[in-house]
Amino acid sequence: MKKEEIKELGTQDLKDRLEQAQKDYLQMKINHAISPIDNPAAITRDRKMIARMKTELRQRELNNK
């Protein structure tokens, strides 16, 4: 998901996707600790995507105040 796609999402939809992404990220980290995954760069990619989503939510929160 690109930054433009994140900005187009509604706030509630963004929160839902963020929650799901965090669950998937934690599961991926656990799986990687047990046995290495094929693409360890996916962990970094997901972590950065979660940060982008959190940043967008924070910007919306500050703009509404």
N, C-alpha and C positions, 0 to 999 in steps of 0.2 A: 504494500500500500504506500502510495506516495503522499507527500505533504499536502498536495492539492486535494487528494481524495479524502484525507483526514479532515480538512477544513470544510468540505462539502457535507459531511455527516452531521446529523442532529446531535445535540448534547447527550441525550439519553442513549442513542445508538452508539455513540462514541464511548460512553461509560460501559455499556454492555460488551463492546468489542475489547476494550481495555481489560476488563475482568477476565474474559475468555483468553486473551493473549497472555495474561499473567499466569493463568492456570497451565496453559500449554507450555510456557517457558519453564516453569518449575518442574513439570513432568519431563521435559526434554533434558533438563539438568540432572535429574535423578537417573534417567535412563543412561545418560552419558557417563555418569559415575560408575554405574554397574558394568556396562560394556560400551566401548566407544561407538559413537554414531558415525555414519558415513561422511557427513558434512559438519564438522565442528564449527564452521563459520556461521552456521544457522543460529547457533546460540547467540553470537554477537549481533547478528542481524535482528533477531527477535528482541534482544535487550534494547537496541537502538530504536526499534519501532515502538516499544512500550514507552520509552522516554519521549518520543515525538508526540504520542497520544496524551501523555501527562502534561506536556508543555502546552498543547492546544487547549486542554481543559483548563489549565491555570490561566491562560490568556483570556479565555472566555469569562472565567470567574472575575478577573480583575476588570474587564471591560464592563461588566454588569454592575459593578459597585459605583 
